[in-house]
Amino acid sequence: MEKSNGTAYPTSTSSSAENAVLRGVEQAGNTLHSTIDKVADPARSTVNRAATAAHNTVDKLANGANSVAGKFSDQAHRLTDAPLQAVDYSKAYIKDHPLQAVGAALLAGLVIGRLTASRY
């Protein structure tokens, strides 16, 4: 055998036994590569399916979280706007019915005063 760059190559003087061994090694290598590919292909498709399912699940969770965050934000705005709306409504009622508003305030003061007064 001749050596070139550290690799053994058969020469014309190589025996047929050496050629047979080399062909056997090459055939075994090809068979192993084929077997590896046969085993890896189903695993690859399974991994791809699992990855796709995981991505879809994450997308659904993100969409759900965005929806909940939007609803929470709407509710928070409603809660912060409610006192302002109550004050605005009260102001409008007092302007439209000043005597009733004064009477209600006097009555509320009287009731609160009676409830909180100590009776010794």
C-alpha positions in Angstrom: 0.0 0.0 0.0 1.1 3.5 -0.7 0.6 6.2 1.9 -0.4 9.7 0.9 -1.3 12.3 3.6 -1.5 9.6 6.2 -4.2 7.5 4.4 -3.6 4.0 3.1 -4.6 3.4 -0.6 -4.4 0.1 -2.4 -1.9 -0.1 -5.2 -1.9 -2.3 -8.2 0.1 -4.9 -6.2 -2.6 -5.1 -3.5 -3.9 -8.5 -2.9 -7.5 -9.3 -3.7 -8.0 -10.0 0.0 -7.1 -6.4 0.9 -9.5 -5.2 -1.8 -12.2 -7.5 -0.3 -11.6 -6.1 3.2 -11.7 -2.5 1.9 -15.0 -3.2 0.0 -16.4 -4.9 3.2 -15.5 -1.9 5.4 -17.0 0.5 2.8 -20.1 -1.6 2.5 -20.4 -1.8 6.3 -20.0 2.0 6.6 -22.7 2.6 4.0 -25.0 0.1 5.8 -24.4 1.9 9.1 -25.1 5.3 7.5 -28.3 4.0 6.0 -29.4 2.5 9.3 -28.7 5.7 11.1 -30.7 7.6 8.6 -33.6 5.2 9.0 -33.6 5.6 12.7 -33.1 9.3 12.7 -35.8 10.2 10.2 -38.8 9.2 12.4 -37.1 10.8 15.4 -36.6 14.0 13.5 -40.3 14.1 12.5 -41.4 13.4 16.1 -39.1 16.2 17.4 -40.5 18.5 14.7 -44.1 17.7 15.7 -43.3 18.2 19.4 -41.6 21.5 18.6 -44.6 22.7 16.6 -47.0 21.7 19.3 -44.9 23.5 21.9 -44.8 26.6 19.7 -48.6 26.5 19.2 -49.1 26.1 23.0 -46.9 29.1 23.7 -48.8 31.2 21.1 -52.1 30.2 22.7 -50.8 31.1 26.2 -49.5 34.4 25.0 -52.8 35.3 23.2 -54.7 34.3 26.4 -52.4 36.4 28.5 -52.8 39.4 26.2 -56.6 39.0 26.4 -56.6 38.9 30.2 -54.3 41.8 30.4 -56.6 43.8 28.1 -59.7 42.9 30.2 -57.8 43.8 33.4 -56.8 47.1 31.9 -60.4 47.9 30.9 -61.6 47.0 34.5 -58.9 49.1 36.0 -60.0 52.1 33.9 -63.6 51.6 34.9 -62.6 51.4 38.6 -60.6 54.6 38.4 -63.3 56.4 36.4 -66.2 55.3 38.7 -65.4 57.8 41.6 -65.0 60.6 39.0 -68.3 59.7 37.4 -70.0 59.7 40.9 -68.7 63.1 41.7 -69.8 64.4 38.3 -73.2 62.9 38.8 -73.5 64.5 42.3 -72.4 67.9 41.0 -75.1 67.7 38.2 -77.8 66.6 40.7 -76.9 69.5 43.2 -77.1 72.0 40.3 -80.4 70.7 39.2 -82.0 70.2 42.6 -80.2 72.6 45.1 -82.9 72.5 47.8 -83.2 68.8 47.8 -79.4 68.5 48.0 -79.2 70.8 51.0 -82.1 68.9 52.7 -80.4 65.5 52.0 -77.1 66.9 53.5 -78.9 68.2 56.6 -80.7 64.9 57.0 -77.5 62.9 56.5 -75.7 65.1 59.1 -78.5 64.6 61.6 -78.6 60.8 61.2 -74.8 60.5 61.4 -74.8 62.9 64.5 -77.4 60.8 66.3 -75.6 57.5 65.5 -72.2 58.7 66.7 -73.4 60.7 69.7 -72.6 59.1 73.0 -75.5 58.5 75.4 -74.2 58.7 78.9 
